[in-house]
Amino acid sequence: MTIKIVNFDLKYIEKLIKLDLELVDKYKTKYSNEQWNEKNFSKELPKKFQFSKIIINKINNDEKLIGFVIVSDKNEFKDQEIHIHRFGIAEEYQFRGYGKKLLEELIHICLSENFNSITLNVNENNYSAINFYKKNHFKKVGKISDNLKMKRDLV
Ligand SMILES: CC(C)(COP(=O)(O)OP(=O)(O)OC[C@H]1O[C@@H](n2cnc3c(N)ncnc32)[C@H](O)[C@@H]1OP(=O)(O)O)[C@@H](O)C(=O)NCCC(=O)NCCS
């Protein structure tokens, strides 16, 4: 068994769609109102393929997807801000530090590429995710309908 973080790659698309659906089914609107389909995951967004990361557990010859952070440079060429679109860890792997590891990896790349901040939107009822982000130094910076906008400054 080897757990490793690798770059987001479309060869994992079926596993990504499956895990995303599991999280939508489990957490409903707290996580997201809609599952992401192939079109969502394959859409080319600025910096997405460079910065988005997934976490894999290799058991014998099988690669199990255990988490993902899908991001893009939402304000390309201004603000230097990376936006998290999708973030999830498979239920049976939660609370073992993998979410934090993925986030640290993302922060590491953002710092080396001189990004100033990371933003995300989270449902206001998703207390566990909000706690997780607060513990990881994100702050509430606004609210759009039932979503909190959170931000972590890197400089
Ligand atoms: C939110 C999520 C990504 C966190 O990932 P995780 O791997 O379980 O979190 P970690 O084990 O890395 O936790 C890191 C820290 O956050 C804390 N934390 C994690 N989940 C928490 C929870 N439910 N309540 C309170 N604190 C929590 C941990 O205690 C840990 O703190 P520590 O570093 O002081 O020990 C994961 O729970 C998840 O996928 N949730 C469902 C999907 C979702 O809601 N995604 C967010 C959409 S915006």
The ligand as a Gaussian input file, in Angstrom:
#p B3LYP/6-31G(d) Opt

LIG

0 1
 C      -13.405000      18.685000       4.536000
 C      -12.491000      17.524000       4.174000
 C      -11.892000      17.767000       2.785000
 C      -11.359000      17.446000       5.228000
 O      -10.439000      16.419000       4.883000
 P       -9.826000      15.407000       5.966000
 O       -8.800000      14.586000       5.280000
 O      -10.942000      14.706000       6.640000
 O       -9.161000      16.417000       7.016000
 P       -7.784000      16.209000       7.808000
 O       -7.794000      14.854000       8.419000
 O       -6.645000      16.561000       6.909000
 O       -7.938000      17.324000       8.934000
 C       -7.056000      18.382000       9.102000
 C       -7.487000      19.187000      10.289000
 O       -8.867000      19.623000      10.160000
 C       -9.641000      19.076000      11.243000
 N      -10.922000      18.591000      10.751000
 C      -11.142000      17.766000       9.706000
 N      -12.437000      17.479000       9.604000
 C      -13.035000      18.127000      10.660000
 C      -14.356000      18.177000      11.143000
 N      -15.338000      17.482000      10.551000
 N      -14.635000      18.931000      12.223000
 C      -13.643000      19.598000      12.865000
 N      -12.352000      19.580000      12.479000
 C      -12.069000      18.847000      11.369000
 C       -8.854000      17.917000      11.786000
 O       -9.155000      17.706000      13.157000
 C       -7.430000      18.342000      11.566000
 O       -6.999000      19.202000      12.583000
 P       -5.493000      19.097000      13.175000
 O       -4.566000      19.386000      12.000000
 O       -5.472000      20.136000      14.225000
 O       -5.379000      17.696000      13.682000
 C      -13.248000      16.172000       4.201000
 O      -13.841000      15.998000       5.456000
 C      -14.332000      16.004000       3.123000
 O      -14.040000      15.534000       2.018000
 N      -15.598000      16.337000       3.424000
 C      -16.725000      16.065000       2.521000
 C      -16.674000      16.888000       1.248000
 C      -16.666000      18.374000       1.547000
 O      -17.519000      18.877000       2.272000
 N      -15.713000      19.097000       0.944000
 C      -15.573000      20.511000       1.105000
 C      -16.392000      21.208000       0.097000
 S      -16.075000      22.963000       0.116000

